[in-house]
Amino acid sequence: MIGLVACNHTLSVQANDPITEVNLPVSNEMELLVQVDAEQVVAELEPVEPIVINSATLVAVGDILIHSSVWQDAKTDEGYDFKPMFELVKPYIEQADIAIANQETMIGGTELGLTGYPRFNSPYEVGDALKDSGFDIVSLANNHTLDRGEKAINNAIAHWNEIGMAYTGAYVSTEDKQRIRTIEKNGITFSFLSYTYGTNGLPIPEGKDYLVNLIDIEQMKEDVELAKQLADVVVASVHFGNEYEELPNESQKIIAQELAKLGVDIVIGHHPHVLQPVEWIEQESGRKTFVVYSLGNFIAAQDGLERELGGIVQIEVEKVTEGEKETITLKNPSFIPTLAYKKNYRNYKIIPLEDCGEEYLKQAEQVYESVKAHMNQWVVDLNFLVPKDQLLTKE
């Protein structure tokens, strides 16, 4: 109801009154004309659009690099079992809404003959272990994608499909390549892209460019544009940089900046086999892209402490919806350093660095502090380690 007061006269008008014009005498000399639009009044009384806030966490890990001694250590009477190697980090993977791994070796299966460095082929059971650990998608574009040819890629993808694991970066056909991978969680849709700098000199078969995605800014631009139409968040895994260098080179920085300009929200780097820091890239508009230049080795047989260190990076994505307006914010980046432990090239296991004692790593505490200082040198508010008692089980 609206009350209109003039001098000593008061008139009440109900919002649903059909009256559209009221003449109210105020004095003999003047007349107050009040225009009342009943429909407008009703509209102004309607409730404001509610604000809806959704959030989801994404975790990513580094190289799953299955050297010969790794699959030999996983051998059982029935086949291969890699699940125990992931047992100690499984809770950290499962607690995330979405988890992605860099599957650096093709799981072409025993029928092709298992091989290690320099041209890898791994058992199908590697995929089973990743699925069991809570991973949702694997990146397949890397310098070892073509190691054992088209047959290994086709075998691997057939198994990924069989176990219900999404993949990106290598495909079985042009149609397969054109289908951008998306995963929806908690009302937020993520799209996943994957690219590599090359394939160790192995040529891509003529007419079969779909077998592996190469870094090509123009092609990446087309892919990102499509991915943005399909999803709220665009994630790009990129195989780039120089091996064993602890800081990104100029090429890595340029590619990350280009992807950020194109609208990629999260860039996950691989290939150096050692850890490289994380960074925010901010555009003039204020939009930020989160970049981790290299996540190191997650499981591998390489020697040297730097090559045995990896980690689990986590980023929270918040989506705020107010009417037709949607805003995406990346927040609370965190990192869990890990150790790819082995003894005499046996007993492989991935151990959260915080849980390593002298039994697994000498001066473990000092190493942990060194990794923290290295990873957060450009993002000082990077968090470390989610306490196990706060972990939630994925629904």
Secondary structure, DSSP 8 states (H G I E B T S, - for coil): -EEEEETTEEEEE-TT----EEEEE--SS-EEEEE--HHHHHHHHS----EEEEEEEEEEEEEE---HHHHHHTB-SSSB--HHHHTTTHHHHHTSSEEEEEE-S----GGG--B-TTS-B--THHHHHHHHHT--EEE--STTTTTTHHHHHHHHHHHHHHHT-EEES--SSHHHHHS-EEEEETTEEEEEEEEES--TT----TT-GGGS-B--HHHHHHHHHHHHHH-SEEEEEEE-S-TT-SS--HHHHHHHHHHHHHT-SEEEEESSSSEEEEEEEE-TTS-EEEEEEEEBEEE----SHHHHEEEEEEEEEEEEEETTEEEEEEEEEEEEEEEEEEETTEEEEEEEGGG--TTTSTTHHHHHHHHHHHHTSS-TT-EE---GGG-----
